[in-house]
Amino acid sequence: MNTKLEGKVAFITGASRGIGAAAARSLASEGVKLGLASRSGADLDLPDALGLVCDVRDRKQVERAVAATVERFGRLDICIANAGVGSYHSLVEAPPEHIEEMIDVNLKGTIYTFRAAIPHLIESGEGDLVVNTSQTGYQEIATDPSYAGQLVVMTYPLIGNYGRVRADDQSERPWLRGLIVANATAAVLDDARQLATMLREADIPAIAGVDTRALARHLRSNGCLRAIVTAPGQTDPEEARALARAVPRWEDQDFVAHVSPSGARDVGDPSEGGPLVVILDFGLKTNIVDSLRRRGARVRILPHTATAAEALAPDVDGVVFSPGPGDPARLDGPVALARAVIEDGRPLLGICLGHQIIGRAAGAGTRRLPFGHHAANHPVQDLETGLVQVTAQNHEVTVIGETLPAASGFVVSQIDLNDGSVEGLRHSEKPIETVQYHPEGGPGPLDALAVFDRFVKAASIRHGGAQPEPTVGAVEPFHLDTAEMRRRLQGMD
């Protein structure tokens, strides 16, 4: 392996076949991470490769693909412009400012390199508008990877009024593309603890003074819309509309590849003695790891590209498919992995996007909701116990219960009382449960923490050498007495 290339990041256009595909495979063999732009968006099944749908004749699309590569890998070193002999190529015709040198390989030139690190190129300020009605938790919302690619509209009128506590961040950085509020407040004196400071440091735009409740009513009537937050002085409405219409459709983007880590890591030590739980990270929140750790589980976090052999290693006692952004219909690899885990029969928990992936693996279809669920007050009823819980939710897609095959062994276990959509699945023969909501809160209520209790109990039983019971019929009504509620609140769990 060429040590000079190992660890570098390359962006290749026309990467689905021919010279582009050959270059991609060659660089992958040298340990290079790849952003692969083509009309098909194929990643060629290469490790550390990000497939990007892109028409190389469209300069704006190419620039977005470059930005997505930088967002995923944090840098960019090599660019290969390959569009087919005689094709017009927007990068070669007019290279963006941040490119020092560019070559079209069809002209038989040499591949040149970028600077070792280039400016932050995330396409902030554009994406799908989504509404969140939570009164608190703006910091957790901003750092939730499930909001990647979205502009978040907060309907509560005071945002920022209790500052920011770094320990409450749900990931290492904010992922939303922009924040829209009615009134931005700065109730803490320390600038480092301001919400605005966190967004500014991540180059994420925000705008205040908007009637966010009127905007919420508009979106409720018209469904999700693409939008942009314009820069100061950018006041031409026709230009703004054109830019908004040019924003890529949410369904056409691979957000999981942006937010998932490139490698594995363990949390906890084998000497602790608890069950080992694998989490497939499609956009993992910190509170999920914390919820498992508080119950005595050791955790191994794997990237979204993990294989069945890695997820089902002999020492693994249970598997979690995490939340994350985007459309599960794009995630054929994770769906195939979910089928393997279901067949294996180990305890399996799916949360939010993970629930949708497992639903598709079971044979069910999914569809996009008109305007998604984004709030901390969704009532969910358990169909076995009749218990109604208030839940935190953040998703665009729902599993279609009517398409769930009877032979799959899965049944719909919970429904949303607002719109009747599916909120959970359970297996009649295996210790498998999925939930559409976020049982870990962060932000949100603690009503649904028993989901983790059941899963860790099943993983612990397997760790002890026994076979856990199926989830159907094993759920008991769950109520917290005053002392138990106080204990959980004090421990944030």
C-alpha positions in Angstrom: 0.0 0.0 0.0 1.2 3.5 -0.9 1.6 5.2 2.5 1.5 8.6 0.8 -2.1 7.9 -0.3 -3.4 6.0 2.7 -6.0 8.1 4.6 -6.4 10.7 1.9 -9.8 11.7 0.5 -10.6 11.8 -3.2 -13.5 13.1 -5.2 -14.2 11.4 -8.5 -16.8 12.3 -11.1 -18.2 9.9 -13.7 -17.3 7.2 -11.1 -19.9 4.5 -11.9 -17.9 2.9 -14.9 -14.9 3.2 -17.2 -12.0 5.3 -16.2 -13.8 6.8 -13.2 -14.6 3.4 -11.7 -11.1 2.1 -12.4 -9.6 5.1 -10.6 -11.9 4.6 -7.7 -11.0 0.9 -7.3 -7.3 1.7 -7.6 -7.4 4.4 -5.0 -9.6 2.3 -2.6 -6.9 -0.4 -2.7 -4.5 2.2 -1.5 -6.6 3.1 1.5 -8.1 6.3 0.0 -11.6 7.5 1.1 -13.8 8.3 -1.8 -16.6 10.6 -2.8 -18.0 9.0 -6.0 -20.2 11.2 -8.1 -22.3 9.8 -10.9 -25.9 9.8 -12.2 -26.6 6.4 -10.5 -25.0 7.4 -7.2 -23.3 4.0 -6.9 -20.6 3.5 -4.3 -19.2 0.4 -6.2 -19.4 -1.5 -2.9 -16.0 0.0 -1.9 -15.0 0.6 1.7 -15.1 4.2 2.9 -16.9 5.3 -0.3 -19.7 7.8 -0.5 -22.0 7.4 -3.5 -23.4 10.7 -4.7 -26.1 11.3 -7.3 -24.8 14.0 -9.6 -25.0 15.2 -13.2 -21.5 16.4 -13.9 -22.8 18.9 -16.4 -24.6 20.8 -13.7 -22.1 23.0 -11.8 -24.4 23.4 -8.8 -24.8 19.6 -8.4 -21.1 19.0 -8.6 -20.4 21.7 -6.0 -22.9 20.0 -3.7 -21.3 16.7 -4.3 -17.9 18.1 -3.4 -19.4 19.7 -0.3 -21.0 16.3 0.7 -17.6 14.6 0.4 -16.0 17.2 2.7 -18.9 17.0 5.1 -18.5 13.2 5.3 -14.7 12.9 5.6 -13.7 16.3 6.9 -11.2 17.1 4.1 -10.4 16.7 0.4 -7.0 15.9 -1.1 -7.4 14.6 -4.7 -9.9 15.4 -7.5 -10.3 13.4 -10.7 -12.6 15.0 -13.2 -13.9 12.3 -15.5 -17.0 12.9 -17.6 -16.4 10.8 -20.7 -14.5 11.7 -23.9 -15.8 15.0 -25.4 -18.3 15.6 -22.6 -18.8 19.0 -21.1 -17.7 19.0 -17.5 -18.6 21.9 -15.3 -15.6 21.4 -13.0 -13.1 21.5 -15.9 -14.9 24.4 -17.6 -15.0 26.6 -14.5 -13.3 25.2 -11.4 -14.7 26.4 -8.0 -12.5 28.9 -6.2 -11.2 26.4 -3.6 -9.7 24.1 -6.2 -6.1 25.0 -6.9 -5.5 22.6 -9.9 -7.9 20.4 -11.9 -7.3 17.9 -14.7 -9.7 16.0 -16.9 -8.2 12.5 -17.1 -9.7 12.1 -20.6 -7.1 14.6 -21.8 -4.4 12.2 -20.6 -3.0 14.6 -18.0 -1.7 14.0 -14.5 -3.9 13.9 -11.4 -3.2 17.0 -9.2 -4.0 17.5 -5.6 -5.8 20.0 -3.4 -4.5 21.6 -0.3 -4.2 19.2 2.6 -7.3 20.7 4.1 -9.8 23.0 2.5 -12.4 25.3 4.0 -15.6 24.0 5.4 -17.9 23.4 2.5 -21.2 22.1 4.0 -24.2 23.4 2.1 -25.7 25.0 5.2 -28.8 27.1 4.9 -30.7 24.8 2.5 -32.8 21.7 3.0 -36.2 20.4 3.9 -38.2 22.6 6.4 -39.4 20.6 9.4 -41.3 21.8 12.5 -40.4 20.9 16.1 -42.9 21.9 18.8 -40.7 21.0 21.8 -40.5 23.7 24.5 -37.0 22.7 25.6 -34.2 20.6 24.1 -33.1 22.9 21.3 -29.5 22.0 22.0 -30.2 18.2 21.7 -32.2 18.9 18.5 -29.3 20.8 17.0 -26.9 18.0 17.7 -29.2 15.1 16.7 -27.8 13.5 13.5 -31.3 12.7 12.4 -31.7 16.3 11.5 -28.9 16.2 8.9 -30.1 17.9 5.7 -33.0 19.8 7.4 -33.9 23.3 8.4 -35.6 23.2 11.8 -38.4 25.5 12.6 -39.0 25.9 16.4 -42.6 26.9 17.3 -41.9 27.6 21.0 -41.3 31.4 21.1 -38.2 31.5 23.3 -35.1 29.6 22.1 -31.7 29.9 23.7 -33.0 31.0 27.0 -31.1 28.5 29.2 -27.9 28.4 27.2 -26.0 25.3 26.3 -24.6 22.5 28.4 -22.0 20.6 26.4 -22.7 17.4 28.3 -26.2 17.4 26.8 -25.0 17.4 23.2 -26.2 14.3 21.4 -23.2 14.0 19.0 -19.9 15.7 18.4 -21.4 18.6 16.3 -24.6 20.2 15.1 -26.1 18.4 12.1 -29.1 20.5 11.1 -28.7 22.8 8.1 -30.2 25.9 9.7 -32.4 27.0 12.7 -35.4 29.2 12.4 -36.9 30.7 15.5 -39.4 33.5 16.6 -37.2 35.0 19.4 -33.6 34.1 20.1 -32.6 34.8 23.7 -29.2 34.9 25.4 -30.0 34.3 29.1 -26.5 33.2 30.1 -23.5 35.5 30.3 -20.8 33.1 29.2 -20.5 33.3 25.4 -19.3 29.7 25.1 -22.6 28.6 26.5 -24.7 30.4 24.0 -26.7 28.4 21.4 -25.8 31.0 18.8 -22.1 30.4 19.5 -22.4 26.7 18.9 -24.1 27.3 15.5 -21.7 30.0 14.5 -18.7 27.8 15.2 -20.2 25.1 12.9 -21.0 27.6 10.1 -24.8 26.9 10.5 -27.1 29.8 9.7 -30.0 30.8 12.0 -32.7 33.4 11.6 -35.0 35.0 14.2 -38.0 37.2 14.0 -40.1 34.7 12.0 -43.7 33.8 12.8 -42.8 30.2 13.2 -46.3 29.1 14.2 -47.8 30.6 11.0 -45.0 28.8 9.1 -45.9 25.6 11.0 -49.6 25.9 9.9 -48.5 26.4 6.3 -46.3 23.3 6.3 -49.1 21.3 8.0 -51.4 22.3 5.2 -48.9 21.9 2.3 -46.5 19.2 3.5 -42.7 19.4 3.7 -41.1 22.0 1.5 -37.5 22.6 0.4 -36.2 26.0 1.5 -33.1 28.1 2.0 -32.0 30.7 4.5 -30.5 33.5 2.5 -27.4 35.4 3.4 -27.5 39.0 4.7 -28.2 41.3 1.8 -29.5 38.5 -0.4 -32.9 40.0 -0.9 -34.0 39.2 -4.4 -37.1 37.0 -4.0 -36.9 35.5 -7.5 -33.3 34.5 -6.9 -34.2 33.0 -3.6 -37.1 30.9 -5.1 -34.8 29.6 -7.8 -32.2 28.6 -5.2 -34.9 26.9 -3.1 -36.2 25.0 -6.1 -32.6 23.8 -6.8 -32.2 22.2 -3.4 -31.9 18.4 -3.9 -34.9 16.3 -2.8 -34.7 14.8 0.6 -35.4 11.3 -0.8 -32.5 11.6 -3.3 -29.8 12.1 -0.7 -27.8 9.6 1.4 -27.6 11.2 4.8 -26.6 8.1 6.7 -23.2 8.0 5.0 -22.6 11.5 6.1 -23.3 11.0 9.8 -22.1 7.4 10.4 -18.6 6.9 11.7 -15.9 5.3 9.5 -14.7 2.8 12.2 -15.7 0.8 15.2 -15.3 1.6 18.9 -16.0 -0.1 22.2 -17.6 1.6 25.3 -17.0 -0.4 28.4 -14.5 -3.0 29.5 -14.9 -6.8 29.3 -14.0 -7.0 33.0 -17.4 -5.4 33.8 -19.0 -8.7 33.0 -22.2 -7.3 31.5 -23.7 -8.3 28.1 -22.1 -7.0 25.0 -24.5 -5.0 22.7 -23.6 -3.9 19.2 -25.1 -0.7 17.9 -25.3 -0.1 14.2 -24.7 3.6 14.0 -26.9 5.2 11.3 -27.0 8.5 13.3 -26.5 7.5 16.9 -27.5 9.8 19.9 -25.4 9.8 23.0 -28.4 9.2 25.2 -28.9 5.7 23.7 -25.4 4.6 24.6 -25.9 6.1 28.1 -29.2 4.3 28.5 -27.6 1.0 27.7 -24.6 1.6 29.9 -26.7 2.5 32.9 -28.3 -0.9 32.7 -25.0 -2.7 32.8 -24.4 -3.3 29.1 -21.1 -3.0 27.3 -21.4 -1.3 23.9 -19.7 -1.8 20.6 -20.5 0.9 18.0 -20.2 -0.2 14.3 -20.5 2.0 11.2 -23.4 1.6 8.8 -21.2 -0.4 6.4 -20.6 -3.2 9.0 -21.0 -6.8 7.9 -23.2 -9.6 9.4 -20.0 -11.3 10.6 -19.0 -8.1 12.6 -22.5 -7.5 14.0 -23.0 -11.1 14.9 -19.6 -11.9 16.4 -19.6 -14.8 18.8 -19.3 -12.5 21.9 -22.2 -10.2 20.9 -25.4 -10.7 23.0 -27.7 -8.2 21.4 -27.9 -5.8 18.5 -29.4 -2.3 18.2 -30.2 -0.6 14.9 -29.9 3.1 15.8 -31.9 6.2 14.7 -30.6 8.3 11.8 -31.5 10.6 9.0 -33.0 9.9 5.6 -35.1 7.4 3.7 -34.8 3.7 4.6 -35.7 2.8 1.0 -32.1 3.9 0.1 -30.5 1.5 2.6 -30.4 -1.9 0.9 -27.2 -2.9 2.8 -28.6 -2.2 6.3 -31.9 -3.9 5.4 -30.0 -7.1 4.3 -28.0 -6.9 7.5 -31.3 -6.7 9.5 -32.5 -9.8 7.7 -29.4 -11.7 8.9 -29.8 -10.5 12.5 -33.5 -11.5 12.5 -32.6 -14.9 11.1 -29.9 -15.3 13.8 -32.5 -14.8 16.6 -30.4 -12.7 19.0 -32.1 -9.9 21.0 -32.7 -7.1 18.5 -33.9 -3.5 19.1 -34.7 -1.0 16.4 -35.1 2.7 17.1 -36.6 5.2 14.7 -34.7 4.7 11.4 -33.6 1.3 12.8 -37.3 0.4 13.3 -38.0 1.3 9.7 -35.0 -0.7 8.4 -36.1 -3.8 10.4 -39.7 -3.3 9.1 -38.5 -3.4 5.5 -36.3 -6.4 6.3 -39.5 -8.1 7.6 -41.2 -7.4 4.2 -43.2 -4.3 5.1 -43.2 -1.2 3.0 -42.5 2.4 4.1 -43.8 5.8 3.0 -43.1 9.4 3.8 -45.4 11.2 6.1 -46.9 14.5 4.9 -44.9 16.6 7.4 -43.2 14.1 9.7 -43.3 13.8 13.5 -41.0 16.2 15.3 -42.0 16.8 18.9 -41.7 15.7 22.5 -45.4 15.1 23.1 -46.7 12.3 20.8 -49.1 9.9 22.5 -48.4 6.3 21.7 -50.6 3.4 22.8 -49.3 -0.1 23.4 -51.7 -2.5 21.8 -50.9 -5.4 24.2 -51.2 -3.5 27.5 -53.4 -0.5 26.5 -50.8 1.7 28.2 -50.5 5.2 26.6 -47.1 6.9 26.8 -45.9 10.4 25.8 -43.0 10.1 23.5 -40.3 12.1 21.8 -40.2 11.7 18.0 -38.2 12.8 15.0 -38.9 11.1 11.7 -40.2 11.6 8.2 -41.1 8.0 7.3 -43.5 5.4 8.7 -43.8 1.6 8.3 -47.0 0.7 6.5 -48.6 -1.8 8.9 -51.0 -3.3 6.3 -47.9 -4.5 4.2 -46.3 -6.5 7.1 -46.4 -10.1 6.0 -48.2 -12.4 8.4 -45.5 -15.1 7.8 -42.8 -12.7 9.0 -43.6 -13.3 12.7 -43.9 -9.6 13.3 -47.0 -7.8 14.6 -47.7 -4.1 15.0 -47.3 -3.5 18.7 -47.9 0.3 19.1 -49.7 3.1 17.3 -49.6 6.9 17.3 -52.9 8.2 18.7 -52.6 11.4 16.7 -52.7 9.8 13.2 -52.8 6.0 13.7 -49.3 5.4 12.2 -47.2 2.4 13.3 -45.0 3.1 16.3 -43.7 -0.3 17.1 -43.2 -3.9 16.0 -42.7 -7.1 18.0 -41.8 -10.7 17.0 -44.0 -13.6 18.1 -41.2 -16.1 18.3 -37.9 -14.1 18.8 -36.7 -11.4 21.3 -37.1 -8.6 18.8 -38.7 -5.2 19.4 -38.7 -2.0 17.4 -40.0 1.5 18.2 -40.6 4.5 16.0 -40.1 7.0 18.8 -37.1 7.8 20.9 -37.3 6.0 24.3 -34.0 7.7 25.4 -35.6 11.2 25.2 -32.9 13.7 24.9 -35.0 15.9 24.6 -38.3 14.4 25.7 -40.2 12.5 28.3 -39.0 9.3 30.1 -42.2 7.3 29.8 -40.7 4.7 27.4 -37.5 3.8 29.2 -38.8 0.2 29.7 -37.9 -0.5 26.1 -34.2 -0.5 27.2 -35.1 -2.5 30.3 -36.6 -5.3 28.2 -33.8 -5.3 25.7 -30.9 -5.4 28.2 -32.7 -8.1 30.2 -33.0 -10.2 27.0 -29.3 -9.6 26.2 -28.3 -10.5 29.8 -30.2 -13.8 29.6 -28.4 -14.7 26.4 -25.1 -13.6 28.0 -25.8 -16.1 30.8 -26.3 -18.9 28.3 -30.1 -19.1 28.1 -32.5 -18.2 25.3 -34.6 -15.0 25.9 -38.4 -15.1 25.5 -40.2 -13.6 22.4 -41.2 -10.0 22.9 -44.9 -10.6 22.1 -46.7 -11.5 25.3 -43.8 -10.5 27.5 -44.6 -6.8 28.0 -46.0 -5.7 31.3 -47.9 -2.5 32.1 -45.2 0.0 33.2 -45.9 2.7 35.8 -43.3 4.7 37.8 -44.0 5.4 41.4 -42.8 8.7 42.9 -39.6 7.3 44.3 -38.7 5.5 41.1 -39.4 8.7 39.1 -37.2 10.7 41.4 -34.3 8.2 41.0 -34.6 8.2 37.2 -34.7 12.0 37.0 -31.7 12.4 39.2 -29.8 9.9 37.0 -31.3 11.4 33.8 -32.6 7.9 33.2 
